[in-house]
Amino acid sequence: MLVGIGLSAIASLLGGLPILRIELRGERARVQDVMGSLVIRLFLVLAGLLSVILVGEVERTPFLVWVGLSYLLLLPIDIRYVLRGSRGAAGG
């Protein structure tokens, strides 16, 4: 459980990094940062899933369930953060 939730949380935090620099870039780059943020999060979760499953230290089914649940629960928070960051940059 903790490994699955931790994986999603770390991916969520690292996926938000492009939003921090959104004010420094032009309009076209903002779109890339927004999309990049969500893509980074997805690929980090997939890479983490693959790594943990290949190592085999955790039970596969509960791990996948917890990663899926935590990913879905964190997704609206991430999307709100991305939208707020992009709106703030566009308005300023």
Protein Blocks (a to p, Z undefined) as FASTA:
>chain_A
ZZmmmmmmmmmmmmmmmmmmmmmpcfklmmmmmmmmmmmmmmmmmmmmmmmmmnopacfk
lmmmmmmmmmmmmmmmmmmmmmmmmmmmmmZZ
